[in-house]
Amino acid sequence: MKKIKYIKGDATNPIGEGNKIIVHVCNDIGGWGKGFVLAISKKWSEPEKEYKAWYKSRENFELGGVQFVKVESNLWIANLIGQHKIRKDEQGNPPIRYKAIEEGIQKVAKEASAIKASVHMPRIGCGLAGGKWENIEPILEKHLTKNEIETIVYDFE
């Protein structure tokens, strides 16, 4: 089984050869404007445009959904809907939805296998979504590294 590689760097500038998928977590209310999406939008306009069009269309726009947006000849952005709204709920629970993250990562694994891509990401779900890495990491191991998909997590310096 492969292991997750942890490196210091910028997830919008993924290392390595061949096809690559950059995964990040989106909310289910069509909001785009804080966190890692700003770094994505600074580099490519398509992921935000496609996400907003997907939200407006409502076609399969739901928790666990993933939209793959090709931004370069061998690079895709995976808009993974893994957070419900953008604030804590009445009980103080953060917006992260681990079940949705897992459903989305399964779709990413399927696509990565189909196009023989490595998977790259920041520590998804652990910023504005309020998730804990100790809950995300096992999902990545179960669906990506156990399936021999190279997975690289970037800690921004």
C-alpha positions in Angstrom: 0.0 0.0 0.0 1.2 3.5 -0.8 1.5 6.1 1.9 0.3 9.6 1.9 3.2 12.0 1.2 3.2 15.1 3.2 5.3 18.0 1.8 5.7 21.7 2.4 4.4 23.6 -0.6 1.6 25.0 -2.6 -1.2 22.5 -3.6 -2.0 24.7 -6.6 1.5 23.8 -8.0 1.4 20.0 -7.7 4.7 18.1 -8.1 5.4 15.1 -10.3 4.7 13.9 -13.8 1.6 12.8 -15.6 -2.1 13.5 -14.9 -2.9 15.2 -11.6 -6.1 16.0 -9.7 -6.2 18.8 -7.1 -9.0 18.1 -4.5 -10.6 20.8 -2.4 -13.8 21.0 -0.3 -16.7 23.2 -1.3 -19.9 24.0 0.5 -23.5 23.1 -0.5 -24.8 26.7 -0.7 -22.9 27.9 -3.8 -20.5 30.1 -1.8 -17.0 30.6 -3.2 -14.7 33.2 -1.7 -12.7 32.2 1.3 -10.0 29.7 2.1 -8.2 27.6 -0.5 -10.6 28.5 -3.3 -9.0 32.0 -3.4 -5.7 30.3 -4.4 -7.4 28.3 -7.0 -9.2 31.3 -8.5 -6.0 33.3 -8.5 -4.5 30.7 -10.8 -7.5 29.5 -12.9 -11.0 31.0 -13.5 -12.7 27.9 -14.7 -13.2 26.0 -11.4 -15.2 28.9 -9.8 -17.3 29.5 -13.0 -18.0 25.8 -13.3 -18.9 25.4 -9.6 -21.3 28.4 -9.7 -22.9 27.1 -12.9 -23.2 23.6 -11.3 -24.9 25.2 -8.2 -27.4 27.1 -10.4 -28.2 24.0 -12.5 -28.8 21.9 -9.3 -27.9 18.8 -11.3 -26.4 16.4 -8.7 -25.3 19.4 -6.7 -25.4 17.8 -3.3 -23.2 16.7 -0.4 -20.7 14.1 -1.7 -20.9 15.4 -5.2 -17.7 16.0 -7.2 -17.2 18.2 -10.3 -13.9 17.7 -12.3 -12.8 20.8 -14.1 -9.9 20.5 -16.5 -7.6 23.5 -16.1 -4.4 22.4 -18.0 -3.6 19.5 -20.4 -2.9 17.1 -17.5 -4.5 18.8 -14.5 -8.0 18.8 -13.1 -9.6 20.5 -10.1 -12.0 18.4 -8.1 -14.7 20.6 -6.5 -15.9 18.2 -3.8 -19.0 19.2 -1.8 -18.1 18.2 1.7 -19.4 20.9 3.9 -23.0 21.9 4.8 -23.4 25.6 4.7 -20.5 27.8 6.0 -21.1 28.2 9.8 -21.5 26.0 12.8 -25.0 24.8 13.3 -27.2 25.5 16.4 -25.5 22.7 18.3 -22.1 24.1 17.6 -21.2 21.4 15.0 -18.8 22.6 12.3 -19.9 22.6 8.6 -17.7 19.5 7.7 -19.6 16.4 6.7 -17.3 13.4 6.8 -19.7 11.1 5.1 -19.8 13.5 2.1 -16.0 13.8 2.1 -15.8 10.0 1.9 -18.4 9.8 -0.9 -16.5 12.4 -2.8 -13.1 10.8 -2.3 -14.5 7.6 -3.6 -15.5 9.4 -6.8 -12.0 11.0 -6.9 -10.4 7.6 -6.6 -12.5 6.2 -9.4 -11.5 9.2 -11.7 -7.9 9.1 -10.7 -7.7 5.3 -11.5 -9.5 5.9 -14.9 -7.1 8.6 -16.0 -4.0 7.3 -14.1 -3.7 10.5 -12.1 -2.0 11.3 -8.8 -4.1 13.2 -6.2 -3.0 16.4 -4.6 -4.6 18.6 -1.9 -4.2 20.8 1.1 -5.5 19.4 4.4 -9.0 19.3 3.0 -11.9 20.0 5.4 -9.7 21.2 8.2 -9.8 24.9 7.5 -13.1 26.8 7.3 -15.1 23.5 7.3 -13.8 22.9 10.8 -12.8 19.2 10.4 -10.1 17.2 12.1 -7.3 15.7 10.0 -7.4 12.5 12.1 -10.9 11.9 10.6 -9.9 12.8 7.0 -6.6 10.9 6.8 -8.2 7.4 7.2 -10.7 8.2 4.4 -7.8 9.1 2.1 -5.9 5.9 3.1 -9.0 3.7 2.6 -9.9 5.0 -0.9 -6.7 6.4 -2.4 -3.5 4.9 -1.0 -4.9 1.4 -0.5 -5.8 1.5 -4.2 -2.2 2.5 -5.1 -3.1 6.0 -6.0 -0.3 8.5 -5.3 -1.6 11.0 -2.8 0.3 14.2 -1.8 -0.9 16.6 0.9 0.6 20.1 0.9 1.2 22.2 4.0 1.5 25.7 2.8 4.5 27.6 4.1 
